[in-house]
Amino acid sequence: MAFRGTADEIQLATLTRILDDYCEQSGIEGSHPAREHLARRLIALFSGGIDNPGDIRMALDSIAKDWRGASPAQP
């Protein structure tokens, strides 16, 4: 799943599925600010060349851990 520039429909569907699955497993509901934060980071990871779903999930684990450690005023 090589990526540079704009994601196609298949890539967007894959990223959406990764985010949906990750948030469901983590108990992050659709309107929670963490979901938007993770979505932005997921796109940044993918844009930076991380395109393996397993690698993306590991990176999201690290990002989510940082998010949970932040105070409510910090995203």
C-alpha positions as CSV (number, residue, x, y, z in Angstrom):
1,M,0.0,0.0,0.0
2,A,2.5,2.6,-1.2
3,F,1.4,6.2,-0.5
4,R,2.6,9.6,-1.5
5,G,0.2,12.5,-2.1
6,T,-3.5,11.9,-2.1
7,A,-5.0,8.6,-0.8
8,D,-7.3,6.7,-3.1
9,E,-10.7,5.2,-2.2
10,I,-9.1,1.8,-1.1
11,Q,-6.5,3.5,1.0
12,L,-9.1,5.8,2.7
13,A,-11.3,2.8,3.4
14,T,-8.4,0.9,4.9
15,L,-7.4,3.8,7.1
16,T,-11.0,4.3,8.2
17,R,-11.3,0.6,9.1
18,I,-8.0,0.8,11.1
19,L,-9.3,3.8,13.0
20,D,-12.7,2.4,13.6
21,D,-11.4,-0.9,14.8
22,Y,-8.7,0.7,17.0
23,C,-11.2,3.1,18.6
24,E,-13.8,0.3,19.2
25,Q,-11.1,-1.9,20.8
26,S,-9.9,1.1,22.9
27,G,-13.4,2.2,24.0
28,I,-13.1,5.5,22.2
29,E,-16.5,6.7,21.0
30,G,-17.2,8.5,17.8
31,S,-17.5,11.9,19.3
32,H,-14.6,11.7,21.7
33,P,-11.8,14.2,21.0
34,A,-9.2,11.4,21.1
35,R,-10.7,9.9,17.9
36,E,-10.1,13.1,16.0
37,H,-6.6,13.3,17.4
38,L,-5.8,9.7,16.4
39,A,-7.3,10.2,12.9
40,R,-5.0,13.2,12.3
41,R,-2.0,11.2,13.6
42,L,-3.0,8.2,11.5
43,I,-3.0,10.4,8.3
44,A,0.4,11.8,9.3
45,L,1.8,8.4,9.8
46,F,0.4,7.1,6.5
47,S,1.6,10.2,4.7
48,G,5.1,9.7,6.2
49,G,5.3,6.3,4.6
50,I,4.0,4.0,7.4
51,D,1.6,1.9,5.4
52,N,1.5,-1.5,7.2
53,P,-1.7,-1.8,9.3
54,G,0.2,-3.5,12.1
55,D,2.8,-0.8,12.2
56,I,0.1,1.9,12.2
57,R,-1.7,0.2,15.1
58,M,1.5,0.0,17.1
59,A,2.1,3.7,16.5
60,L,-1.5,4.5,17.5
61,D,-0.9,2.6,20.8
62,S,2.0,4.9,21.5
63,I,-0.1,8.0,20.5
64,A,-3.1,6.9,22.5
65,K,-0.9,6.3,25.6
66,D,0.3,9.9,25.3
67,W,-3.2,11.1,24.9
68,R,-4.5,9.3,28.0
69,G,-1.5,10.7,29.9
70,A,-2.4,14.3,28.9
71,S,-4.5,16.5,31.1
72,P,-8.0,17.3,29.7
73,A,-6.8,20.8,28.5
74,Q,-4.2,19.2,26.3
75,P,-5.1,17.2,23.2
